Structure formats: structure tokens, C-alpha cells
Amino acid sequence: MKISNNKMLITGGASGIGLGLTERFIHENNTVIICGRRESVLKEVSDKFPSVITRVCDLTIEAERTALFNWVSENHSDLNVLINNAGIQQWINISDIDFFQRAKNEIAINIEAPLHLTSLFMNLKSLETIMNVSSGLSFVPLSKVPVYAATKAFIHSFTLSSRYLLKSKNIEVIEIIPPALNTDLGGKGIHDAAPPVSDFINAIFEQLKEGKNQLTFGFSEAMAKASQEDIKNAFNRMNPA
Ligand SMILES: NC(=O)c1ccc[n+]([C@@H]2O[C@H](COP(=O)([O-])OP(=O)(O)OC[C@H]3O[C@@H](n4cnc5c(N)ncnc54)[C@H](OP(=O)(O)O)[C@@H]3O)[C@@H](O)[C@H]2O)c1
């Protein structure tokens, strides 16, 4: 994809990795629209970057996803990039009393939302690129976040199929594969020891400029290239007996 002169929607673009993408894409001279549930957090970003366009939206709700698409179609019909970034991570166990309810919510935001938005936004005549945010855990699960890891394996697989299926429509599909990074994912403090988002953003922009469609860094780079044996060893390290 070209790095500048795009109009893009970044879901969850007001915090963490989404904010890192927002800041960098603004810096590279793009028009950026961001959405999320928290109006105050969206406003903090638009106060700092007045060119940013914001929209409050809960992407777990199908009607809100459709309303978001209709609003973009009516007001930003020249949008050419969709970035499916919003997601949550839940530290849960199958034996938890509320396991299924929480799993359903995690599946709604991490899987249903990107699938539905893809099926809607591919109909925009101007759409050229879809970027999906998966994870290093797409390749090897961490059983402390069993549903999260499975949703990311799903996104990795769906991205490969989408890339193939949307080729005939001239829509490029790029996978952003972060390793653990220092954001509020999973709750404040959980990822404090992880590398900063800025290092990751710098690395993936270099890869974007080289024309790559699978953007990796550190652990995710190792896992994306790993053999079955490497994956088995990583699983055993991450999930000790
Ligand atoms: N940080 C990591 O270690 C890591 C590693 C691999 C992959 N990732 C992936 O990177 C993506 C971004 O995560 P992050 O680390 O940047 O976490 P984050 O700081 O918690 O950001 C998540 C973003 O998603 C938005 N969001 C969550 N639920 C939403 C909903 N129902 N509707 C609309 N927006 C919603 C949040 O906004 P509101 O709360 O305002 O709705 C927030 O802006 C996720 O897909 C995550 O799985 C992160």
C-alpha cells in the first residue's frame, strides 16, 4: 500500500497500537478516522491531532457496525483503507462461571467485528487496502488467554483467505502481527514489561515501505517463521506443566 494520501478508518485508533498507527499515519500525511466506545478517549486524540475524525461506536453490536459503515459511505465515500485493530484480551479459564458470556464478548469484538466490517467495507468503490491486526499468539496459544489466542488464530487464517478472495477486487489484505507490547490490553499493568508500541510501529512501517503484507516484530517474527518443532517448544515454554 502507499504510505501517504490515504483516507483510513482505524478501529480502536485512540489507544495502544491503534493510537501508534493513528499518530504515524497522520505524520505520513493521511486522513485518519478513529472509532471506539469511549468518547473522552477519542476526544483526547482529536484535541491533540485536530485533523482526526472520530466516531463513537461499540463494535460488538451489529447495528452499530452497520451504522458506522453507512456513516462512512455517506460522509467519507473516498475511504480507501480499513484497519481492523480494535480488540480485547481476557485472562479466563474454561472453568470460570462466566466463561461462556465473556468468551462470546471476546469473539464479538475480535472476530465478528472484523468479519462484518470486511464484508461491508469491501463494497466501497474506493477501498484498496484492509489491514487486520492478529498476534504472535495466532501461531502458538497462551492458555491463560485461551479464547483470545483462538480468535487471533482465526484472524490469521481469515486474513490469508481474504487476501486470496479479494485479489479479484484489487483489494490488498495486510496482516499486522504484534508481539506483546506495552499497552492496556488485558487490563492496566499486564503488559508493562513489554516493548513500547513506538518500536513496533517503526519496524512495521519499514516493512510496509518494502511492500510486505505480513508485518512482524520480535516474537511474532520468530513465530511466523517457526517450524512445527519450534512451535511445540514455544508452547511448552509458555504453558509450563
Ligand atoms: N498489546 C499487545 O501486546 C498486543 C499483541 C498482539 C496483538 N494485539 C492486538 O492489537 C490490537 C490493539 O490492542 P492494544 O494492545 O492496542 O490494546 P488497547 O490499548 O486496549 O486498545 C484496544 C482498542 O480497541 C478498542 N475497543 C475495544 N473494544 C471495543 C468495542 N467493543 N468497540 C469498539 N472499540 C473497541 C478500545 O477502545 P474503547 O475501549 O474506547 O472501545 C481501544 O482503543 C488488538 O486487536 C490486540 O488483540 C495487541
PDBQT file of the ligand as one rigid body, heavy atoms in Angstrom, charges set to zero:
ROOT
HETATM    1  N1  LIG A 301      -0.624  -5.106  23.129  1.00  0.00    +0.000 N 
HETATM    2  C1  LIG A 301      -0.286  -6.320  22.788  1.00  0.00    +0.000 C 
HETATM    3  O1  LIG A 301       0.518  -6.969  23.465  1.00  0.00    +0.000 OA
HETATM    4  C2  LIG A 301      -0.876  -6.952  21.539  1.00  0.00    +0.000 A 
HETATM    5  C3  LIG A 301      -0.214  -8.068  20.999  1.00  0.00    +0.000 A 
HETATM    6  C4  LIG A 301      -0.765  -8.673  19.871  1.00  0.00    +0.000 A 
HETATM    7  C5  LIG A 301      -1.922  -8.172  19.293  1.00  0.00    +0.000 A 
HETATM    8  N2  LIG A 301      -2.533  -7.079  19.858  1.00  0.00    +0.000 N 
HETATM    9  C6  LIG A 301      -3.775  -6.610  19.223  1.00  0.00    +0.000 C 
HETATM   10  O2  LIG A 301      -3.675  -5.236  18.934  1.00  0.00    +0.000 OA
HETATM   11  C7  LIG A 301      -4.984  -4.666  18.892  1.00  0.00    +0.000 C 
HETATM   12  C8  LIG A 301      -4.998  -3.397  19.721  1.00  0.00    +0.000 C 
HETATM   13  O3  LIG A 301      -4.764  -3.737  21.081  1.00  0.00    +0.000 OA
HETATM   14  P1  LIG A 301      -3.934  -2.810  22.077  1.00  0.00    +0.000 P 
HETATM   15  O4  LIG A 301      -2.833  -3.609  22.625  1.00  0.00    +0.000 OA
HETATM   16  O5  LIG A 301      -3.659  -1.531  21.442  1.00  0.00    +0.000 OA
HETATM   17  O6  LIG A 301      -4.991  -2.670  23.274  1.00  0.00    +0.000 OA
HETATM   18  P2  LIG A 301      -5.782  -1.391  23.836  1.00  0.00    +0.000 P 
HETATM   19  O7  LIG A 301      -4.859  -0.282  24.130  1.00  0.00    +0.000 OA
HETATM   20  O8  LIG A 301      -6.633  -1.949  24.922  1.00  0.00    +0.000 OA
HETATM   21  O9  LIG A 301      -6.680  -0.941  22.601  1.00  0.00    +0.000 OA
HETATM   22  C9  LIG A 301      -7.831  -1.625  22.202  1.00  0.00    +0.000 C 
HETATM   23  C10 LIG A 301      -8.699  -0.634  21.439  1.00  0.00    +0.000 C 
HETATM   24  O10 LIG A 301      -9.871  -1.331  20.975  1.00  0.00    +0.000 OA
HETATM   25  C11 LIG A 301     -11.000  -0.556  21.262  1.00  0.00    +0.000 C 
HETATM   26  N3  LIG A 301     -12.145  -1.437  21.524  1.00  0.00    +0.000 N 
HETATM   27  C12 LIG A 301     -12.213  -2.473  22.406  1.00  0.00    +0.000 A 
HETATM   28  N4  LIG A 301     -13.454  -2.979  22.420  1.00  0.00    +0.000 NA
HETATM   29  C13 LIG A 301     -14.177  -2.262  21.528  1.00  0.00    +0.000 A 
HETATM   30  C14 LIG A 301     -15.527  -2.301  21.103  1.00  0.00    +0.000 A 
HETATM   31  N5  LIG A 301     -16.409  -3.182  21.618  1.00  0.00    +0.000 N 
HETATM   32  N6  LIG A 301     -15.936  -1.418  20.175  1.00  0.00    +0.000 NA
HETATM   33  C15 LIG A 301     -15.078  -0.501  19.652  1.00  0.00    +0.000 A 
HETATM   34  N7  LIG A 301     -13.788  -0.412  20.017  1.00  0.00    +0.000 NA
HETATM   35  C16 LIG A 301     -13.354  -1.289  20.942  1.00  0.00    +0.000 A 
HETATM   36  C17 LIG A 301     -10.645   0.222  22.521  1.00  0.00    +0.000 C 
HETATM   37  O11 LIG A 301     -11.393   1.438  22.611  1.00  0.00    +0.000 OA
HETATM   38  P3  LIG A 301     -12.599   1.602  23.690  1.00  0.00    +0.000 P 
HETATM   39  O12 LIG A 301     -12.195   0.878  24.918  1.00  0.00    +0.000 OA
HETATM   40  O13 LIG A 301     -12.747   3.074  23.845  1.00  0.00    +0.000 OA
HETATM   41  O14 LIG A 301     -13.775   0.959  22.998  1.00  0.00    +0.000 OA
HETATM   42  C18 LIG A 301      -9.170   0.513  22.307  1.00  0.00    +0.000 C 
HETATM   43  O15 LIG A 301      -8.980   1.730  21.620  1.00  0.00    +0.000 OA
HETATM   44  C19 LIG A 301      -5.931  -5.741  19.413  1.00  0.00    +0.000 C 
HETATM   45  O16 LIG A 301      -6.568  -6.383  18.324  1.00  0.00    +0.000 OA
HETATM   46  C20 LIG A 301      -4.996  -6.708  20.114  1.00  0.00    +0.000 C 
HETATM   47  O17 LIG A 301      -5.511  -8.004  20.156  1.00  0.00    +0.000 OA
HETATM   48  C21 LIG A 301      -2.031  -6.463  20.950  1.00  0.00    +0.000 A 
ENDROOT
TORSDOF 0
